[in-house]
Amino acid sequence: MAEFVRIAGTGDMKAGSGMVAEVNGQAIALFNVDGTFYAIDNTCVHRGGPLGEGELTGDTVACPWHGWEYNVKDGKCSTSPSACVKTYEVKVEGQDVKVLL
């Protein structure tokens, strides 16, 4: 059964940044886009790069290995439109950022 799991605190990351968190054995990339949090799989579908370590511009993250770009809101890849990464529902409770796993 899916449940919301704490992944970070709201003060752990500035707007316009990302981070990687290991939750229940899964690597999740979490991004702060102007105070709204989004979570996607951390693994780029191209060559497995760590998306949470990529550069975030607006709502697009670029994989640090080869530059493939993904929209953090819907997981769609603009570099290869047929590719996408899984997205996770995110909610904020107090100072906790939680993802549905």
N, C-alpha and C positions, 0 to 999 in steps of 0.2 A: 504494500500500500504506500502510495506517495505521501510525503510529508515535507513541510518546510524545514530546512536546516540552516542554521546560522553559518554564514560564509565569511562575514567581516563586520566591522563596525562602520557606521557612517563617517566617522572621523578618520578612518584608516587610509582614505585616498582622496585626493583633491579632484575637483571637476577637471575633465579632460585627461584623466589618467586611467590606467588599467592595472590589474594585478592577477596573479594566478593563485588559486586556492585548491588544496586537495580535500575533497569531501567524499566520504564513504568510498574511497578508492578511485574517485574520478577527479581528473584535472579540469577545473572550471576556470574560464577567463571571466573576470568581473570588470565592468567598465562604469565610470561615472561620467555621464554626458549631461553637463549643466545641472547637476544635482539629482538626476534620475539614473538609477542603476539598471544595468542590463547584464545578463550572463549568457555565455555561449560555451560550447566545447572549446577547450584550449588548443586542440590539434588542428592545424591547417590541413585541408584535404589534399593539397598539392604534394608536399613532402614531409608533413608531420611537424612543421614548425610550431613554436609556442606562441599562440595568438595573444595571450595575456601580456607578453613582453613586447608586443608591437606598438608602433606609434599610432595614437588615436587622433584623428582629425575630424571634428564634428562627430558624426555617428558612424564613422568608418575607421576600421583598424587595418593596418598593413602588417602582414606577417613579416617578422624581422629576418627571416631566412631568404625569401625570394620575392617579397613585395606583393603577394596576392592580397587583394583587398576584400574585406567583408563588412557588411552593414551589421552592427552589433544589435540592432533592434529586431531584425528578422533572419539573420544568419546567411543572407544571400551573398554570393560572391560576385563582385562586379568584374573581376578579371576573367572568370570563366562562368558565364551565366547559368550553366547547367549544374554547377557545384553549389553546395551550401553546407553549413555546420548547424548542429542542433542548438536550439535556443532553450533557455530555462525561464520559467516564470519567476519573477523576483518580487518580493515585498519588503517593506521597511516597517519594523515594529520598534518604536522608540529609537534607540541607537543601533539596533541590530539589522543588518542586511541579510535576508534569508532567501534561499532558492528552493524551488519545489523539485525534490528528487524522488 
